[in-house]
Amino acid sequence: QDISQRKKSEEIIAKQNILLRDISFTQSHTVRLPVANIMGLVDLIDLANTPEERDEIYKKIKHSINDLDLIIRDVANKKITD
């Protein structure tokens, strides 16, 4: 029997599993940081006493949103390497 096709299929599955584990880790850890930051900063908006404090919080929220966008783009662009 020719097992070369089966071996190739097994290699592809192994690479897919590695990619899925990487994406899973990214989603459960790397994505969590900017999301937690945004949630905490949104809570702080109500406690801000001055417009300057609110502006600083908004800047930090925008920074976390940009970080999150980069992470999501990175995950979306991940491919199986040969």
C-alpha positions in Angstrom: 0.0 0.0 0.0 1.1 3.5 -0.7 1.2 5.3 2.6 2.7 8.6 1.4 -0.8 10.2 1.0 -1.7 9.2 4.5 1.6 10.5 5.9 1.0 13.8 4.1 -2.5 14.0 5.5 -1.2 13.3 9.0 1.4 16.1 8.6 -1.3 18.6 7.5 -3.5 17.6 10.5 -0.6 18.0 12.9 0.1 21.5 11.5 -3.5 22.5 11.7 -3.6 21.3 15.3 -0.6 23.5 16.1 -2.2 26.5 14.4 -5.5 25.9 16.3 -3.6 25.7 19.6 -1.8 28.9 18.9 -5.0 30.7 18.0 -6.7 29.3 21.1 -3.9 30.6 23.3 -4.0 34.0 21.6 -7.7 34.3 22.1 -7.7 33.2 25.7 -4.6 35.1 26.9 -3.3 37.7 24.5 -6.8 39.1 23.6 -7.8 39.1 27.2 -5.4 41.8 28.3 -6.7 44.7 26.1 -10.3 43.5 26.7 -9.7 43.6 30.5 -8.0 47.0 30.1 -11.0 48.4 28.2 -13.4 47.1 30.8 -11.5 48.6 33.7 -11.1 51.9 31.9 -14.8 52.1 31.1 -15.5 51.7 34.8 -13.1 54.5 35.6 -14.9 57.0 33.3 -17.7 57.3 35.9 -15.1 58.1 38.6 -13.3 60.7 36.6 -13.6 64.2 38.2 -12.4 66.3 35.4 -12.6 66.5 31.6 -8.8 66.0 31.6 -9.1 62.7 33.5 -11.8 61.5 31.1 -9.6 62.5 28.1 -6.7 60.5 29.5 -9.0 57.5 30.0 -10.3 57.8 26.5 -6.7 57.9 25.1 -5.9 54.7 27.0 -9.1 53.0 25.8 -8.2 54.0 22.2 -4.7 52.5 22.7 -6.1 49.2 24.0 -8.6 49.1 21.1 -5.7 49.5 18.7 -3.8 46.8 20.5 -6.8 44.5 20.2 -7.2 45.3 16.6 -3.6 44.3 15.8 -4.0 41.0 17.7 -7.2 40.2 15.9 -5.6 41.0 12.5 -2.6 38.8 13.4 -4.9 35.9 14.3 -6.9 36.4 11.1 -3.7 36.3 9.0 -2.3 33.1 10.5 -1.8 30.3 8.0 -0.5 26.8 8.1 3.1 26.9 7.1 4.6 24.1 5.0 
